[in-house]
Amino acid sequence: MAKLDTEERKHIPDSQYAFPDERKEPLENAEHVRNAVARFNQVKGVSEAEKDAAWRRIEKAAKKFGVELDESSRKELKPQKK
């Protein structure tokens, strides 16, 4: 996956992040959508409501970019290993 540098991240609107307030997990292409799903449980310091909203944004982006999600909800994601 192409890594975004700081300048590239600045040009991504908040609305294209799973977690827009934190500007975490960009959703501007299929590869980043898959990455956002894989890293979803690694995001710290967000409320359950923010996680629910982030998952809805991920689902919307997945549909837009033709990414098939194996999970029907964020609760089906494997928990982060400690």
Protein Blocks (a to p, Z undefined) as FASTA:
>chain_A
ZZddfklmmmpcfklcfblmnopaiakbfklmmmmmmmmmmpghiafklmmmmmmmmmmm
mmmnopacfbfbfklpccddZZ
